[in-house]
Amino acid sequence: MWFFQVEPGVGGCKAALGLGGSFGYVFGMSLKSSLLYTWGKTAGHVETGQTYAGGEGVLMITGMNVSFGLDGHIAGDKPDKDMLVSIGVGVGF
């Protein structure tokens, strides 16, 4: 199933388009491509006005989510970081 996500934050916003599926509430996975733009003060000390693009994979087992993503710098002056890594753990409901 195709999906679209928007994640606004204090230091930026991420939009993602992906494909995912699940087998009941026991197992699921998704792959998504994302576009990230920064503004304001970011938690990762990334300069404002930077744009990153990349991908992320998510695995869900019995409601627990684990995600890993990589985003590369594609636009903006004076990038502080060429590559961003995201790792997440959560509970799905």
Beta strands, then each sheet from edge to edge (+ up, - down):
strand 1: 2-8
strand 2: 12-23
strand 3: 27-38
strand 4: 51-61
strand 5: 64-75
strand 6: 83-91
sheet 1: 1+ 2- 3+ 4- 5+ 6-
end
